[in-house]
Amino acid sequence: MRLPRDLSGADLAKALTKFGYELNHQTGSHMRLETDRNGTHTVTIPTHSPLKIGTLSSILNEVANHLKISKFELAERLFRK
């Protein structure tokens, strides 16, 4: 699946709530989200709009590794319409 090119940090944070991530705190232009599923995991997301594709890919890799699923499967579940 091709990653969206127009996704903002806020949109990604909202999408990650499907996997139990919640806003822990925000400082300046970055949000920190945390989940307790499969153990505690924290991910930092810039609030930029749009997110650079490399940044988005890196965040998805980190989340997919924590959830023990492929990045492709994560993207499908987050962004399919």
MMTF fields as JSON, N, C-alpha, C and O atoms, coordinates in Angstrom:
{
  "mmtfVersion": "1.0.0",
  "mmtfProducer": "UNKNOWN",
  "numBonds": 323,
  "numAtoms": 324,
  "numGroups": 81,
  "numChains": 1,
  "numModels": 1,
  "chainsPerModel": [1],
  "groupsPerChain": [81],
  "chainIdList": ["A"],
  "bondAtomList": [4, 2, 8, 6, 12, 10, 16, 14, 20, 18, 24, 22, 28, 26, 32, 30, 36, 34, 40, 38, 44, 42, 48, 46, 52, 50, 56, 54, 60, 58, 64, 62, 68, 66, 72, 70, 76, 74, 80, 78, 84, 82, 88, 86, 92, 90, 96, 94, 100, 98, 104, 102, 108, 106, 112, 110, 116, 114, 120, 118, 124, 122, 128, 126, 132, 130, 136, 134, 140, 138, 144, 142, 148, 146, 152, 150, 156, 154, 160, 158, 164, 162, 168, 166, 172, 170, 176, 174, 180, 178, 184, 182, 188, 186, 192, 190, 196, 194, 200, 198, 204, 202, 208, 206, 212, 210, 216, 214, 220, 218, 224, 222, 228, 226, 232, 230, 236, 234, 240, 238, 244, 242, 248, 246, 252, 250, 256, 254, 260, 258, 264, 262, 268, 266, 272, 270, 276, 274, 280, 278, 284, 282, 288, 286, 292, 290, 296, 294, 300, 298, 304, 302, 308, 306, 312, 310, 316, 314, 320, 318],
  "bondOrderList": [1, 1, 1, 1, 1, 1, 1, 1, 1, 1, 1, 1, 1, 1, 1, 1, 1, 1, 1, 1, 1, 1, 1, 1, 1, 1, 1, 1, 1, 1, 1, 1, 1, 1, 1, 1, 1, 1, 1, 1, 1, 1, 1, 1, 1, 1, 1, 1, 1, 1, 1, 1, 1, 1, 1, 1, 1, 1, 1, 1, 1, 1, 1, 1, 1, 1, 1, 1, 1, 1, 1, 1, 1, 1, 1, 1, 1, 1, 1, 1],
  "groupList": [{"groupName": "MET", "atomNameList": ["N", "CA", "C", "O"], "elementList": ["N", "C", "C", "O"], "formalChargeList": [0, 0, 0, 0], "bondAtomList": [1, 0, 2, 1, 3, 2], "bondOrderList": [1, 1, 2], "singleLetterCode": "M", "chemCompType": "L-PEPTIDE LINKING"}, {"groupName": "ARG", "atomNameList": ["N", "CA", "C", "O"], "elementList": ["N", "C", "C", "O"], "formalChargeList": [0, 0, 0, 0], "bondAtomList": [1, 0, 2, 1, 3, 2], "bondOrderList": [1, 1, 2], "singleLetterCode": "R", "chemCompType": "L-PEPTIDE LINKING"}, {"groupName": "LEU", "atomNameList": ["N", "CA", "C", "O"], "elementList": ["N", "C", "C", "O"], "formalChargeList": [0, 0, 0, 0], "bondAtomList": [1, 0, 2, 1, 3, 2], "bondOrderList": [1, 1, 2], "singleLetterCode": "L", "chemCompType": "L-PEPTIDE LINKING"}, {"groupName": "PRO", "atomNameList": ["N", "CA", "C", "O"], "elementList": ["N", "C", "C", "O"], "formalChargeList": [0, 0, 0, 0], "bondAtomList": [1, 0, 2, 1, 3, 2], "bondOrderList": [1, 1, 2], "singleLetterCode": "P", "chemCompType": "L-PEPTIDE LINKING"}, {"groupName": "ASP", "atomNameList": ["N", "CA", "C", "O"], "elementList": ["N", "C", "C", "O"], "formalChargeList": [0, 0, 0, 0], "bondAtomList": [1, 0, 2, 1, 3, 2], "bondOrderList": [1, 1, 2], "singleLetterCode": "D", "chemCompType": "L-PEPTIDE LINKING"}, {"groupName": "SER", "atomNameList": ["N", "CA", "C", "O"], "elementList": ["N", "C", "C", "O"], "formalChargeList": [0, 0, 0, 0], "bondAtomList": [1, 0, 2, 1, 3, 2], "bondOrderList": [1, 1, 2], "singleLetterCode": "S", "chemCompType": "L-PEPTIDE LINKING"}, {"groupName": "GLY", "atomNameList": ["N", "CA", "C", "O"], "elementList": ["N", "C", "C", "O"], "formalChargeList": [0, 0, 0, 0], "bondAtomList": [1, 0, 2, 1, 3, 2], "bondOrderList": [1, 1, 2], "singleLetterCode": "G", "chemCompType": "PEPTIDE LINKING"}, {"groupName": "ALA", "atomNameList": ["N", "CA", "C", "O"], "elementList": ["N", "C", "C", "O"], "formalChargeList": [0, 0, 0, 0], "bondAtomList": [1, 0, 2, 1, 3, 2], "bondOrderList": [1, 1, 2], "singleLetterCode": "A", "chemCompType": "L-PEPTIDE LINKING"}, {"groupName": "LYS", "atomNameList": ["N", "CA", "C", "O"], "elementList": ["N", "C", "C", "O"], "formalChargeList": [0, 0, 0, 0], "bondAtomList": [1, 0, 2, 1, 3, 2], "bondOrderList": [1, 1, 2], "singleLetterCode": "K", "chemCompType": "L-PEPTIDE LINKING"}, {"groupName": "THR", "atomNameList": ["N", "CA", "C", "O"], "elementList": ["N", "C", "C", "O"], "formalChargeList": [0, 0, 0, 0], "bondAtomList": [1, 0, 2, 1, 3, 2], "bondOrderList": [1, 1, 2], "singleLetterCode": "T", "chemCompType": "L-PEPTIDE LINKING"}, {"groupName": "PHE", "atomNameList": ["N", "CA", "C", "O"], "elementList": ["N", "C", "C", "O"], "formalChargeList": [0, 0, 0, 0], "bondAtomList": [1, 0, 2, 1, 3, 2], "bondOrderList": [1, 1, 2], "singleLetterCode": "F", "chemCompType": "L-PEPTIDE LINKING"}, {"groupName": "TYR", "atomNameList": ["N", "CA", "C", "O"], "elementList": ["N", "C", "C", "O"], "formalChargeList": [0, 0, 0, 0], "bondAtomList": [1, 0, 2, 1, 3, 2], "bondOrderList": [1, 1, 2], "singleLetterCode": "Y", "chemCompType": "L-PEPTIDE LINKING"}, {"groupName": "GLU", "atomNameList": ["N", "CA", "C", "O"], "elementList": ["N", "C", "C", "O"], "formalChargeList": [0, 0, 0, 0], "bondAtomList": [1, 0, 2, 1, 3, 2], "bondOrderList": [1, 1, 2], "singleLetterCode": "E", "chemCompType": "L-PEPTIDE LINKING"}, {"groupName": "ASN", "atomNameList": ["N", "CA", "C", "O"], "elementList": ["N", "C", "C", "O"], "formalChargeList": [0, 0, 0, 0], "bondAtomList": [1, 0, 2, 1, 3, 2], "bondOrderList": [1, 1, 2], "singleLetterCode": "N", "chemCompType": "L-PEPTIDE LINKING"}, {"groupName": "HIS", "atomNameList": ["N", "CA", "C", "O"], "elementList": ["N", "C", "C", "O"], "formalChargeList": [0, 0, 0, 0], "bondAtomList": [1, 0, 2, 1, 3, 2], "bondOrderList": [1, 1, 2], "singleLetterCode": "H", "chemCompType": "L-PEPTIDE LINKING"}, {"groupName": "GLN", "atomNameList": ["N", "CA", "C", "O"], "elementList": ["N", "C", "C", "O"], "formalChargeList": [0, 0, 0, 0], "bondAtomList": [1, 0, 2, 1, 3, 2], "bondOrderList": [1, 1, 2], "singleLetterCode": "Q", "chemCompType": "L-PEPTIDE LINKING"}, {"groupName": "VAL", "atomNameList": ["N", "CA", "C", "O"], "elementList": ["N", "C", "C", "O"], "formalChargeList": [0, 0, 0, 0], "bondAtomList": [1, 0, 2, 1, 3, 2], "bondOrderList": [1, 1, 2], "singleLetterCode": "V", "chemCompType": "L-PEPTIDE LINKING"}, {"groupName": "ILE", "atomNameList": ["N", "CA", "C", "O"], "elementList": ["N", "C", "C", "O"], "formalChargeList": [0, 0, 0, 0], "bondAtomList": [1, 0, 2, 1, 3, 2], "bondOrderList": [1, 1, 2], "singleLetterCode": "I", "chemCompType": "L-PEPTIDE LINKING"}],
  "groupTypeList": [0, 1, 2, 3, 1, 4, 2, 5, 6, 7, 4, 2, 7, 8, 7, 2, 9, 8, 10, 6, 11, 12, 2, 13, 14, 15, 9, 6, 5, 14, 0, 1, 2, 12, 9, 4, 1, 13, 6, 9, 14, 9, 16, 9, 17, 3, 9, 14, 5, 3, 2, 8, 17, 6, 9, 2, 5, 5, 17, 2, 13, 12, 16, 7, 13, 14, 2, 8, 17, 5, 8, 10, 12, 2, 7, 12, 1, 2, 10, 1, 8],
  "groupIdList": [1, 2, 3, 4, 5, 6, 7, 8, 9, 10, 11, 12, 13, 14, 15, 16, 17, 18, 19, 20, 21, 22, 23, 24, 25, 26, 27, 28, 29, 30, 31, 32, 33, 34, 35, 36, 37, 38, 39, 40, 41, 42, 43, 44, 45, 46, 47, 48, 49, 50, 51, 52, 53, 54, 55, 56, 57, 58, 59, 60, 61, 62, 63, 64, 65, 66, 67, 68, 69, 70, 71, 72, 73, 74, 75, 76, 77, 78, 79, 80, 81],
  "secStructList": [7, 7, 7, 7, 1, 1, 7, 7, 2, 2, 2, 2, 2, 2, 2, 2, 4, 4, 4, 6, 7, 3, 3, 3, 3, 3, 3, 6, 6, 3, 3, 3, 3, 3, 3, 7, 6, 6, 1, 7, 3, 3, 3, 3, 3, 3, 7, 7, 1, 1, 7, 7, 2, 2, 2, 2, 2, 2, 2, 2, 2, 2, 2, 2, 2, 2, 2, 6, 1, 7, 2, 2, 2, 2, 2, 2, 2, 2, 2, 7, 7],
  "xCoordList": [0.836, 0.0, 0.884, 1.876, 0.521, 1.246, 0.842, -0.339, 1.827, 1.551, 0.961, 1.35, 0.034, -0.559, 0.483, 1.336, 0.4, 1.372, 0.878, 1.637, -0.378, -0.958, -1.404, -2.297, -0.788, -1.199, -0.508, 0.708, -1.28, -0.699, -0.383, -0.859, 0.413, 0.726, -0.519, -0.652, -1.438, -2.688, -3.538, -4.161, -3.567, -4.322, -3.729, -4.466, -2.404, -1.751, -2.037, -2.318, -1.97, -2.255, -3.68, -3.92, -4.613, -6.009, -6.148, -6.873, -5.464, -5.529, -4.934, -5.426, -3.886, -3.232, -4.075, -3.755, -5.141, -6.028, -6.686, -7.118, -6.769, -7.31, -6.476, -6.969, -5.215, -4.308, -3.997, -3.014, -4.83, -4.703, -3.755, -3.486, -3.244, -2.352, -3.175, -4.216, -2.691, -3.346, -2.303, -1.129, -2.744, -1.843, -1.357, -2.152, -0.051, 0.561, 0.822, 0.399, 1.52, 1.697, 2.208, 2.658, 2.131, 2.602, 3.5, 3.171, 4.637, 5.572, 5.943, 6.518, 5.621, 5.954, 5.276, 4.053, 6.08, 5.524, 5.574, 5.54, 5.653, 5.698, 4.712, 4.552, 4.056, 3.143, 3.796, 4.508, 3.561, 4.03, 2.804, 1.978, 2.696, 1.593, 2.113, 3.268, 1.252, 1.661, 0.556, -0.629, 0.964, 0.018, 0.534, 1.733, -0.388, -0.022, -0.261, -0.044, -0.703, -0.903, 0.451, 1.364, 0.584, 1.844, 3.003, 4.136, 2.729, 3.75, 3.69, 3.074, 4.323, 4.285, 5.147, 6.265, 4.618, 5.359, 5.013, 3.849, 6.028, 5.853, 6.381, 7.437, 5.644, 6.077, 5.891, 4.891, 6.859, 6.802, 6.439, 7.034, 5.454, 4.967, 5.025, 4.482, 5.685, 5.661, 4.271, 3.576, 3.868, 2.538, 2.563, 1.624, 3.608, 3.74, 2.618, 2.047, 2.324, 1.321, 1.832, 1.995, 2.083, 2.011, 3.312, 4.348, 3.222, 4.418, 5.277, 4.75, 6.575, 7.463, 7.33, 7.122, 7.451, 7.213, 8.205, 7.834, 9.448, 10.432, 10.095, 10.292, 9.588, 9.169, 7.987, 7.967, 7.0, 5.828, 6.236, 5.771, 7.1, 7.553, 8.27, 8.056, 9.106, 9.84, 8.896, 9.069, 7.904, 6.929, 6.147, 5.932, 5.72, 4.96, 5.805, 5.298, 7.092, 7.991, 8.074, 7.993, 8.233, 8.351, 7.082, 7.156, 5.922, 4.648, 4.411, 3.975, 4.692, 4.493, 5.382, 4.936, 6.626, 7.526, 6.995, 7.072, 6.459, 5.914, 4.691, 4.528, 3.834, 2.608, 2.846, 1.946, 4.08, 4.46, 3.618, 3.169, 3.416, 2.764, 3.64, 4.544, 3.372, 4.162, 3.733, 2.613, 4.643, 4.316, 3.183, 2.327, 3.174, 2.114, 0.758, -0.213, 0.689, -0.573, -1.027, -2.213, -0.096, -0.432, -1.0, -2.025, -0.343, -0.81, -2.197, -3.052, -2.422, -3.742, -4.815, -5.881, -4.537, -5.536, -5.741, -6.832, -4.717, -4.831, -5.494, -6.298, -5.157, -5.505, -6.489, -6.863, -6.924, -7.884, -9.198, -9.584, -9.859, -11.095, -12.32, -13.437],
  "yCoordList": [-1.175, 0.0, 1.243, 1.313, 2.199, 3.465, 4.32, 4.423, 4.924, 5.766, 7.1, 7.626, 7.651, 8.942, 10.058, 10.091, 10.966, 12.057, 13.346, 14.309, 13.376, 14.61, 14.475, 15.194, 13.562, 13.262, 14.201, 14.383, 14.788, 15.645, 14.805, 13.677, 15.36, 14.676, 14.428, 13.375, 15.396, 15.243, 14.114, 13.36, 13.994, 12.909, 11.546, 10.595, 11.454, 10.196, 9.849, 8.692, 10.828, 10.588, 10.074, 9.153, 10.659, 10.218, 8.783, 7.983, 8.457, 7.106, 6.077, 4.951, 6.451, 5.51, 5.202, 4.271, 5.959, 5.63, 4.268, 3.643, 3.797, 2.462, 1.367, 0.269, 1.677, 0.703, 1.028, 0.536, 1.852, 2.134, 3.259, 3.475, 3.977, 5.099, 6.298, 6.614, 6.956, 8.147, 9.242, 8.966, 10.479, 11.611, 11.657, 11.764, 11.576, 11.665, 13.131, 13.626, 13.82, 15.266, 15.85, 15.13, 17.163, 17.867, 19.007, 19.772, 19.105, 20.183, 20.819, 20.158, 22.08, 22.762, 22.096, 21.963, 21.677, 21.104, 19.576, 18.976, 18.942, 17.482, 16.947, 17.509, 15.841, 15.14, 13.834, 13.212, 13.426, 12.128, 11.283, 11.643, 10.142, 9.215, 7.975, 7.589, 7.349, 6.183, 5.139, 5.469, 3.875, 2.771, 1.761, 1.682, 0.996, -0.08, -1.45, -2.468, -1.493, -2.778, -3.405, -2.72, -4.687, -5.42, -4.778, -4.778, -4.239, -3.525, -2.046, -1.649, -1.246, 0.199, 0.6, 0.112, 1.487, 1.999, 3.464, 3.854, 4.272, 5.702, 6.05, 5.57, 6.882, 7.341, 8.855, 9.387, 9.538, 10.988, 11.318, 10.789, 12.201, 12.574, 14.093, 14.812, 14.592, 16.035, 16.468, 15.703, 17.664, 18.146, 18.819, 19.533, 18.605, 19.21, 18.742, 17.665, 19.578, 19.212, 19.637, 20.834, 18.719, 17.271, 16.724, 17.389, 15.492, 14.805, 14.419, 14.029, 14.524, 14.049, 12.533, 11.866, 12.0, 10.572, 9.711, 8.643, 10.149, 9.395, 9.372, 8.36, 10.486, 10.572, 9.651, 8.909, 9.697, 8.832, 7.366, 6.565, 7.016, 5.632, 5.159, 4.032, 6.0, 5.655, 5.436, 4.491, 6.306, 6.166, 4.87, 4.142, 4.58, 3.347, 2.112, 1.127, 2.142, 1.021, 0.783, -0.355, 1.853, 1.747, 1.156, 0.267, 1.653, 1.167, -0.283, -1.097, -0.611, -1.979, -2.964, -4.057, -2.59, -3.463, -3.705, -4.824, -2.67, -2.832, -3.749, -4.582, -3.595, -4.398, -5.788, -6.629, -6.02, -7.309, -7.635, -8.766, -6.619, -6.802, -6.121, -5.359, -6.396, -5.763, -4.311, -3.927, -3.525, -2.124, -2.049, -1.17, -2.962, -2.998, -3.233, -2.544, -4.213, -4.504, -3.308, -2.98, -2.666, -1.486, -0.383, 0.214, -0.114, 0.929, 0.597, 1.477, -0.664, -1.084, -0.808, -0.284, -1.157, -0.988, 0.478, 0.86, 1.29, 2.707, 3.535, 4.421, 3.248, 4.168, 3.644, 4.392, 2.4, 1.926, 2.679, 3.067, 2.868, 3.665, 2.813, 3.332],
  "zCoordList": [0.0, 0.0, 0.0, 0.726, -0.803, -0.856, 0.347, 0.678, 0.991, 2.153, 1.706, 0.663, 2.476, 2.113, 2.16, 3.047, 1.2, 1.098, 1.748, 1.864, 2.171, 2.698, 4.151, 4.599, 4.878, 6.246, 7.235, 7.179, 8.129, 9.172, 10.405, 10.54, 11.289, 12.542, 13.372, 13.995, 13.386, 14.142, 13.562, 14.31, 12.227, 11.589, 11.947, 12.207, 11.96, 12.322, 13.777, 14.091, 14.665, 16.085, 16.257, 17.037, 15.539, 15.609, 15.097, 15.688, 14.011, 13.449, 14.413, 14.496, 15.134, 16.049, 17.285, 18.025, 17.523, 18.644, 18.435, 19.403, 17.19, 16.893, 17.557, 17.816, 17.828, 18.424, 19.879, 20.434, 20.494, 21.915, 22.273, 23.454, 21.297, 21.595, 22.054, 21.478, 23.097, 23.64, 23.809, 24.054, 23.676, 23.846, 25.291, 26.225, 25.458, 26.779, 27.103, 28.148, 26.208, 26.334, 25.027, 24.136, 24.934, 23.749, 24.183, 25.089, 23.521, 23.788, 22.454, 21.589, 22.286, 21.036, 19.857, 19.824, 18.887, 17.664, 17.645, 16.57, 18.806, 18.866, 19.901, 20.984, 19.535, 20.441, 20.86, 20.072, 22.071, 22.533, 22.838, 23.677, 22.139, 22.342, 23.038, 22.859, 23.838, 24.616, 24.583, 24.548, 24.596, 24.69, 25.706, 25.973, 26.263, 27.18, 26.56, 27.218, 25.312, 24.627, 24.327, 23.866, 24.581, 24.366, 25.125, 24.643, 26.29, 27.048, 26.713, 25.724, 27.525, 27.322, 26.127, 25.965, 25.299, 24.151, 23.956, 24.042, 23.694, 23.467, 22.083, 21.673, 21.373, 20.053, 19.988, 20.468, 19.394, 19.241, 17.801, 16.862, 17.638, 16.313, 16.174, 17.014, 15.114, 14.887, 14.423, 13.755, 14.767, 14.378, 13.009, 12.659, 12.242, 10.921, 9.995, 10.169, 9.018, 8.019, 6.65, 6.409, 5.765, 5.95, 6.545, 6.543, 7.052, 7.539, 6.341, 5.3, 6.479, 5.421, 5.343, 6.357, 4.139, 3.92, 4.701, 5.188, 4.832, 5.605, 7.086, 7.758, 7.592, 8.994, 9.242, 10.225, 8.352, 8.473, 8.431, 9.242, 7.493, 7.36, 8.622, 9.07, 9.189, 10.403, 11.586, 12.355, 11.727, 12.815, 12.649, 13.618, 11.417, 11.172, 11.44, 11.978, 11.075, 11.377, 12.877, 13.339, 13.627, 15.085, 15.702, 16.55, 15.276, 15.812, 15.393, 16.207, 14.138, 13.643, 14.399, 14.746, 14.655, 15.415, 16.819, 17.327, 17.445, 18.79, 18.78, 19.672, 17.771, 17.691, 17.111, 17.093, 16.633, 16.043, 14.807, 14.623, 13.967, 12.676, 11.628, 11.971, 10.356, 9.305, 9.118, 9.452, 8.58, 8.301, 7.278, 7.366, 6.313, 5.305, 5.959, 5.647, 6.874, 7.561, 8.402, 8.426, 9.082, 9.878, 8.99, 9.319, 7.876, 6.956, 6.412, 6.31, 6.064, 5.575, 6.621, 6.299, 7.858, 8.921, 9.3, 9.723, 9.154, 9.495, 8.401, 8.691, 7.139, 6.064, 5.033, 4.129, 5.124, 4.116, 4.285, 5.387, 3.166, 3.198, 3.077, 3.087]
}
